[in-house]
């Protein structure tokens, strides 16, 4: 098996090294794969999900309300309440994680639980012409979306979208009625986050070299390999054992296929944007310190005074709950107007896990629907 593992260094564009599944299948053949037919089905599933270039699809019917260089603004429902604008994660993957599958969708959950007007950012892969875009460019285009929606929204930020939502609310506090920050590192020095450790362990020139290697972009494929290396056993072995064990469960296989296609399809990021994130947010922690500057102003989190909901994952190795809940003492919102919850899951499960959607996001949706 050691030979197959070493192949990872030669095929960075493939989510799982080309020879790894076959080596795994041979090992399983000795202990668990009792028929050739099941072995063939197993290999076909791996091929379908690990070598794919088709973009993930949105599960809920929608229309594009606005086309911008950084994103398409998608409209899922239009009602009379304050619009809910979901800032999806922009970390090398498609925004469709917020609308994973029918019956397992954050967007669907918000709509069904009382948010009659729901929109989401569908982030685009950065082009070479966008290599100098910075965080301010993205905040400016979020502001165009908010203006399009009537100048006042309930803002829901997921992961990267969470600190971006906090930045926007600090810069334009009068435009945000209610704020949800989910799985987002607001104080990157708090807790023990894997990304924070990586950001501090390596010099900035390492990240600059990554950007130079992408001709001014941070290639999504580089980020994917980085995320996988945070949990190598799970990524390169555990999930395939899980697939084998559930191969006769059509529902499980469907979810596995959908998730792996989302996970393996990557977006490129502007190099300037990425280096700002590494240096100013994670190395220097400027947002929490009140030193981050965007759109001509220093962003002061105490400017945020709207009701706020903080959601963290109990087993989130990417963004520990301390990084999320630190917002409670950094925002200007009265303590009685800040709610906290911990979802029983990890980072990605926070946005699309069935239990988190049912137990955490339904109450959040009802809370958002109360906003005026």
C-alpha positions as CSV (number, residue, x, y, z in Angstrom):
1,X,0.0,0.0,0.0
2,X,2.9,2.3,0.6
3,X,3.6,2.5,-3.2
4,X,0.0,3.7,-3.9
5,X,0.2,6.4,-1.2
6,X,3.4,7.8,-2.7
7,X,1.7,8.3,-6.0
8,X,-0.2,11.3,-4.5
9,X,2.8,13.5,-5.2
10,X,2.6,12.8,-8.9
11,X,-1.1,13.5,-9.6
12,X,-2.1,16.7,-7.8
13,X,-4.9,17.3,-10.2
14,X,-6.7,14.1,-9.1
15,X,-8.4,14.1,-5.7
16,X,-7.3,10.5,-5.0
17,X,-4.1,9.1,-6.5
18,X,-4.9,7.1,-9.5
19,X,-3.6,3.8,-8.1
20,X,-4.9,4.2,-4.5
21,X,-8.5,2.9,-5.1
22,X,-7.1,-0.2,-6.8
23,X,-4.8,-1.0,-3.9
24,X,-7.6,-0.4,-1.4
25,X,-9.9,-2.8,-3.4
26,X,-7.2,-5.5,-3.4
27,X,-7.0,-5.2,0.4
28,X,-10.7,-5.3,0.8
29,X,-10.9,-8.3,-1.5
30,X,-9.0,-10.3,1.0
31,X,-11.3,-9.5,3.9
32,X,-14.7,-8.1,2.8
33,X,-15.3,-8.0,-0.9
34,X,-16.9,-11.4,-1.5
35,X,-17.9,-11.0,-5.2
36,X,-16.3,-9.7,-8.3
37,X,-19.6,-7.8,-9.1
38,X,-19.4,-5.8,-5.9
39,X,-15.7,-5.0,-6.5
40,X,-16.6,-3.7,-9.9
41,X,-19.4,-1.5,-8.5
42,X,-17.1,-0.2,-5.9
43,X,-14.5,0.8,-8.5
44,X,-17.1,2.4,-10.7
45,X,-18.3,4.6,-7.8
46,X,-14.7,5.7,-7.1
47,X,-14.1,6.5,-10.8
48,X,-17.4,8.5,-11.1
49,X,-16.7,10.7,-8.1
50,X,-12.9,11.1,-8.0
51,X,-12.3,12.0,-11.7
52,X,-14.9,14.6,-12.5
53,X,-14.9,18.0,-14.2
54,X,-18.7,18.7,-14.2
55,X,-19.7,21.6,-12.0
56,X,-22.0,20.7,-9.1
57,X,-25.7,21.6,-9.5
58,X,-28.0,23.6,-7.3
59,X,-30.8,21.4,-5.8
60,X,-33.5,24.1,-5.4
61,X,-35.1,25.8,-8.3
62,X,-33.7,29.4,-8.7
63,X,-33.0,32.2,-11.1
64,X,-30.1,34.5,-11.5
65,X,-31.0,38.0,-10.2
66,X,-27.7,39.7,-10.8
67,X,-24.5,38.9,-12.7
68,X,-21.3,40.3,-11.3
69,X,-17.6,39.5,-11.9
70,X,-17.2,37.7,-8.6
71,X,-20.5,36.0,-8.4
72,X,-24.0,35.4,-9.7
73,X,-26.7,36.4,-7.2
74,X,-29.2,33.6,-7.1
75,X,-32.9,34.1,-6.0
76,X,-34.6,31.1,-4.5
77,X,-37.8,32.8,-3.2
78,X,-39.2,36.3,-3.3
79,X,-41.5,37.5,-0.5
80,X,-42.4,40.6,1.5
81,X,-40.0,40.0,4.5
82,X,-36.5,41.4,4.9
83,X,-34.5,39.4,2.3
84,X,-32.1,36.7,3.6
85,X,-28.7,36.9,1.8
86,X,-26.6,33.8,2.2
87,X,-22.9,34.5,1.8
88,X,-21.7,31.0,0.8
89,X,-18.1,29.8,1.5
90,X,-15.5,31.0,-1.0
91,X,-12.7,28.6,-0.2
92,X,-11.9,26.8,-3.4
93,X,-15.3,25.0,-3.7
94,X,-18.7,25.6,-5.3
95,X,-21.3,27.6,-3.4
96,X,-23.8,24.7,-3.9
97,X,-22.8,23.2,-0.5
98,X,-25.6,25.5,0.8
99,X,-28.1,23.6,-1.4
100,X,-26.7,20.1,-1.4
101,X,-29.7,17.8,-2.1
102,X,-33.5,18.0,-1.9
103,X,-34.2,17.3,1.8
104,X,-30.6,18.1,2.7
105,X,-30.3,21.8,1.9
106,X,-29.7,24.9,3.9
107,X,-31.5,27.0,1.3
108,X,-34.5,24.7,1.3
109,X,-34.5,24.7,5.1
110,X,-34.6,28.5,5.3
111,X,-37.4,28.8,2.8
112,X,-39.5,26.1,4.4
113,X,-39.0,27.4,8.0
114,X,-40.4,30.9,7.2
115,X,-37.9,32.9,5.3
116,X,-40.0,33.9,2.3
117,X,-37.2,35.8,0.5
118,X,-33.9,34.0,0.1
119,X,-30.9,34.8,-2.0
120,X,-27.4,33.3,-2.2
121,X,-24.0,34.2,-3.6
122,X,-22.8,31.8,-6.3
123,X,-19.1,32.6,-6.3
124,X,-17.2,32.4,-9.6
125,X,-13.7,30.9,-10.1
126,X,-11.2,33.7,-10.4
127,X,-9.9,34.4,-13.9
128,X,-6.4,35.7,-14.7
129,X,-7.9,39.2,-15.0
130,X,-9.1,38.9,-11.4
131,X,-5.7,38.1,-9.9
132,X,-5.4,41.5,-8.2
133,X,-8.9,41.5,-6.7
134,X,-8.8,42.0,-3.0
135,X,-11.3,41.5,-0.1
136,X,-12.6,45.0,-0.8
137,X,-13.6,44.1,-4.3
138,X,-15.8,41.3,-2.9
139,X,-17.3,43.5,-0.2
140,X,-18.2,46.1,-2.9
141,X,-20.0,43.5,-5.0
142,X,-21.9,42.2,-1.9
143,X,-22.9,45.8,-1.4
144,X,-24.3,45.9,-5.0
145,X,-26.4,42.8,-4.1
146,X,-27.7,44.4,-1.0
147,X,-28.7,47.6,-2.9
148,X,-30.4,45.4,-5.4
149,X,-32.4,43.8,-2.6
150,X,-33.6,47.0,-1.2
151,X,-30.6,48.3,0.9
152,X,-31.4,46.1,4.0
153,X,-30.9,42.4,4.4
154,X,-30.6,39.6,7.0
155,X,-27.1,38.4,6.4
156,X,-26.1,34.7,6.8
157,X,-22.3,34.0,6.5
158,X,-21.0,30.5,6.2
159,X,-17.3,29.8,6.8
160,X,-15.4,32.4,4.8
161,X,-18.7,34.0,4.1
162,X,-19.0,34.5,7.9
163,X,-16.0,36.8,8.3
164,X,-17.0,38.5,5.1
165,X,-20.5,39.1,6.5
166,X,-18.9,40.5,9.7
167,X,-16.7,42.8,7.6
168,X,-19.7,44.0,5.6
169,X,-21.9,44.6,8.7
170,X,-19.0,46.6,10.3
171,X,-18.6,48.7,7.1
172,X,-22.4,49.2,6.4
173,X,-24.1,48.5,9.8
174,X,-27.4,50.2,8.7
175,X,-27.9,47.7,5.9
176,X,-27.9,44.6,8.1
177,X,-31.0,43.8,10.0
178,X,-29.9,40.5,11.5
179,X,-26.6,38.7,11.3
180,X,-25.7,34.9,11.3
181,X,-22.1,33.9,11.6
182,X,-21.7,30.1,11.1
183,X,-18.3,28.3,11.3
184,X,-16.4,31.5,10.6
185,X,-13.1,32.5,12.2
186,X,-13.7,36.0,13.7
187,X,-10.8,35.8,16.1
188,X,-8.2,33.6,14.5
189,X,-6.0,33.5,17.6
190,X,-8.7,31.9,19.7
191,X,-8.9,28.1,20.1
192,X,-6.7,25.7,18.1
193,X,-7.7,25.9,14.5
194,X,-5.9,23.8,11.8
195,X,-5.8,26.7,9.3
196,X,-4.4,29.1,11.9
197,X,-1.7,26.6,12.8
198,X,-0.8,26.2,9.1
199,X,-0.8,30.0,8.5
200,X,1.7,30.5,11.4
201,X,3.8,27.5,10.8
202,X,4.8,28.5,7.2
203,X,6.4,31.8,6.2
204,X,4.4,34.2,4.0
205,X,6.8,33.5,1.1
206,X,5.5,29.9,1.0
207,X,2.0,31.2,0.2
208,X,3.4,33.8,-2.2
209,X,5.2,31.0,-4.1
210,X,1.8,29.1,-4.4
211,X,0.3,32.2,-6.0
212,X,3.3,32.6,-8.3
213,X,2.9,29.0,-9.3
214,X,-0.7,29.8,-10.3
215,X,0.3,32.9,-12.3
216,X,-1.3,35.2,-9.8
217,X,-4.1,32.9,-8.7
218,X,-4.4,30.4,-5.9
219,X,-5.4,27.3,-7.7
220,X,-8.3,25.5,-6.2
221,X,-6.5,22.2,-6.7
222,X,-3.7,23.4,-4.3
223,X,-6.3,24.3,-1.7
224,X,-8.0,20.9,-2.1
225,X,-4.8,19.1,-1.4
226,X,-4.1,21.3,1.6
227,X,-7.5,20.5,3.1
228,X,-7.0,16.8,2.5
229,X,-3.6,16.9,4.2
230,X,-5.4,18.2,7.4
231,X,-7.0,14.8,7.7
232,X,-5.1,12.4,5.5
233,X,-6.4,9.1,6.9
234,X,-10.0,10.2,6.4
235,X,-9.4,11.5,3.0
236,X,-7.3,8.7,1.6
237,X,-8.8,5.7,3.2
238,X,-11.7,6.1,5.7
239,X,-14.2,7.5,3.3
240,X,-13.7,4.6,0.8
241,X,-14.2,2.1,3.6
242,X,-17.4,3.9,4.5
243,X,-18.5,3.7,0.8
244,X,-17.8,0.0,0.6
245,X,-19.8,-0.7,3.8
246,X,-22.8,1.3,2.4
247,X,-22.5,0.2,-1.2
248,X,-25.9,-1.5,-1.1
249,X,-27.7,1.6,0.3
250,X,-28.8,3.7,-2.7
251,X,-29.5,6.8,-0.5
252,X,-26.0,6.7,1.0
253,X,-24.3,6.2,-2.5
254,X,-26.3,9.1,-3.9
255,X,-25.1,11.4,-1.1
256,X,-21.6,10.1,-1.4
257,X,-21.5,10.8,-5.2
258,X,-23.0,14.3,-4.7
259,X,-20.6,15.3,-2.0
260,X,-17.5,13.9,-3.7
261,X,-18.4,15.7,-7.0
262,X,-18.7,18.9,-5.0
263,X,-15.5,18.3,-3.1
264,X,-13.4,17.4,-6.1
265,X,-14.6,20.3,-8.3
266,X,-12.5,23.4,-7.4
267,X,-12.5,27.1,-7.9
268,X,-9.5,29.4,-8.2
269,X,-9.0,32.4,-5.9
270,X,-7.4,35.8,-6.7
271,X,-3.9,35.7,-5.4
272,X,-4.1,39.2,-3.8
273,X,-7.3,38.1,-2.0
274,X,-5.8,34.9,-0.8
275,X,-2.6,36.5,0.5
276,X,-4.7,39.1,2.4
277,X,-6.5,36.3,4.1
278,X,-3.4,34.4,5.1
279,X,-1.4,37.5,6.2
280,X,-3.9,40.0,7.6
281,X,-6.6,37.7,8.9
282,X,-4.7,34.6,10.1
283,X,-1.2,35.7,10.7
284,X,-2.0,39.2,12.1
285,X,-5.6,38.7,13.2
286,X,-6.4,42.2,12.0
287,X,-10.2,41.9,11.9
288,X,-10.4,40.9,15.6
289,X,-7.9,43.6,16.5
290,X,-9.9,46.3,14.7
291,X,-7.1,47.0,12.3
292,X,-8.4,45.6,9.0
293,X,-9.0,48.2,6.3
294,X,-11.4,47.8,3.4
295,X,-13.3,50.2,1.1
296,X,-11.4,53.1,2.5
297,X,-12.2,52.6,6.2
298,X,-10.9,50.6,9.2
299,X,-13.5,48.0,10.0
300,X,-14.6,48.3,13.6
301,X,-16.6,45.3,14.7
302,X,-18.2,47.4,17.5
303,X,-20.1,49.2,14.8
304,X,-22.2,46.0,14.5
305,X,-25.2,46.4,16.8
306,X,-27.8,44.3,15.2
307,X,-29.2,41.0,16.7
308,X,-26.6,38.3,15.9
309,X,-26.7,34.5,15.9
310,X,-23.4,32.5,16.3
311,X,-23.3,28.9,15.3
312,X,-20.3,26.6,15.7
313,X,-19.6,22.9,15.1
314,X,-18.8,20.7,18.1
315,X,-16.1,18.8,16.1
316,X,-15.0,21.5,13.7
317,X,-11.3,21.1,13.1
318,X,-11.2,23.9,10.6
319,X,-12.8,26.6,12.7
320,X,-13.0,25.8,16.4
321,X,-16.0,27.2,18.3
322,X,-13.7,29.6,20.2
323,X,-13.0,31.5,17.0
324,X,-16.7,31.9,16.3
325,X,-17.9,32.7,19.8
326,X,-15.2,35.3,20.3
327,X,-17.4,37.5,18.2
328,X,-19.7,37.9,21.2
329,X,-17.2,40.2,23.0
330,X,-15.9,41.9,19.8
331,X,-19.3,43.0,18.3
332,X,-21.1,46.1,19.5
333,X,-24.4,44.1,19.8
334,X,-25.9,44.0,23.3
335,X,-25.2,40.6,25.0
336,X,-28.9,39.9,25.2
337,X,-29.2,40.2,21.5
338,X,-26.5,37.6,20.7
339,X,-27.5,33.9,20.6
340,X,-25.1,31.0,20.5
341,X,-25.5,27.4,19.5
342,X,-23.2,24.4,18.9
343,X,-24.2,21.9,16.2
344,X,-23.3,18.3,16.7
345,X,-20.9,17.9,13.7
346,X,-17.8,19.1,11.9
347,X,-17.2,22.0,9.6
348,X,-19.0,21.1,6.4
349,X,-21.7,19.3,8.3
350,X,-22.5,22.6,9.9
351,X,-24.0,23.8,6.6
352,X,-25.5,20.6,5.2
353,X,-25.7,17.9,7.8
354,X,-29.3,16.7,8.2
355,X,-29.2,16.9,12.0
356,X,-27.7,20.5,12.0
357,X,-30.3,21.6,9.5
358,X,-33.1,20.2,11.6
359,X,-31.9,21.1,15.1
360,X,-30.0,24.3,14.4
361,X,-31.0,25.9,11.2
362,X,-34.8,25.6,11.5
363,X,-34.6,27.7,14.7
364,X,-32.3,30.2,13.0
365,X,-34.6,30.5,10.1
366,X,-37.5,31.3,12.4
367,X,-35.3,33.8,14.2
368,X,-34.4,35.5,10.9
369,X,-38.1,35.7,9.9
370,X,-38.7,37.9,12.9
371,X,-36.2,40.5,11.7
372,X,-37.6,43.9,10.6
